[in-house]
Amino acid sequence: MSITSDGTPDPGLVDELVALDSNVYGFMHNASDLESLARAFAQLGWAVRKSAWDEYEVECSWCQVNLFDSGGVPKFAGVVELTRADELADAFRSLDVDYEIELYNLDGELIRTILS
């Protein structure tokens, strides 16, 4: 499967999340190949598209994150329905990715950290 800027079929992010600023950030400690990781998310049923030369956006109805490399460290940022943050952690876990997830409220305050 080739991932392009056109992406894979999109279930669409719910309207309440589209309007939000990013509220989830994190690191992926053992995910050096972001394209393979994006493909793995597609296999889980997430929509995937290439968002930059070497960045990928993965999305479902309750979460949208951009996977990118920053100084050799694989990271992600985006929006997640806060009540479903554990499902994002489950997705990373099912893909054998070691992660750190930080969740922020509307005021930009850290409210929760999830570690693998």
Secondary structure, 3 states (H helix, E strand, C coil): CCCCCCCCCCCCCCHHHHCCCCCEEEEECCCCCHHHHHHHHHHCCCEEEEEECCEEEEEECCEEEEEEEECCEEEEEEEECHHHHHHHHHHHHHCCCCEEEEEECCCCCEEEEEEC
